Amino acid sequence: MRNGAKLVAMPSEADRLVAAATLAAAAAATASKPVVDKVNEEKKSAPDASKEEKEGKKVKGAKKGTANKDAAVLENAPLDVSRLDFRVGQMVSVKKHPDADTLYVEEVDLGEAKTRTVVSGLVKHVSAEEMQGRLCVFMCNLRPAKMRGVLSEAMVMCASTPEKVEILVPPPGSEIGDRVIFDGYSGTPDSILNPKKKIWEQVAPDLQTSNDRVATYKGTPFSVSGKGFVMAPTLTNVPIK
């Protein structure tokens, strides 16, 4: 104290500079905070590209897994007549093949959204008039193949010898689209037979008519549920193809 008055120390020049720097830093931090917050918010709201990619890979993996599972089921399916898709169909139209004298080109109604084209070598054995409008048994899951330039999408089943061929006859009351089944063989037909597996080639030798003209696989009749057996008109103990 001097002369009764209390003396107060004045801040030095250095103190003033430190205080000013502190205030400036605080102001800068306050000003930048909204920007930082905004950037962080944008990061949170932006779509996670890596997550979307992972989800896409999961979906693709699931589809691939399903396909592999289906392939495994077919691989383990029994090699028997249940792999073949036999159905009753109707000959809607029958014409000579434009480029082959021994072939017919038929349009066949199998109860699907549209008719299928079938090419068959029956010209020497059955007249077009006999075939027109009749119900027959068709194998429907052969891979479509061109025969002299015309795509054939099924095969009409016949009892056959080198000298004579007869189209198999469905039982009375059969309707377009009826499935032909075999007692004791309850497997599901392949959607399309894989030619490399040669399923048809391995099953076909066991298809033949019986002593009573009934079409059979290893002695088990071709049948339409609740309606009866598929028959050959006259041929007994001959191959079916």
Secondary structure, DSSP 4 states (H G I P E B T S, - for coil): -BTTB---PPPPHHHHHHHHHHHHHHHHHHHHHHHHHHHHHHHHHS--HHHHHHHHHHHHHHHHHHHHHHHHHHHHS-SSGGGS-EEEEEEEEEEE-TT-TT-EEEEEE-SSSS-EEEEE--TTTS-HHHHTT-EEEEE--SPPEEETTEEE--EE-EEE-SS-EEE-BPPTT--TTPBEEBTTB-PPPPSS--GGGTHHHHHGGGEEE-TTSBEEETTEEPEETTTEE-B-SS--S-BB-
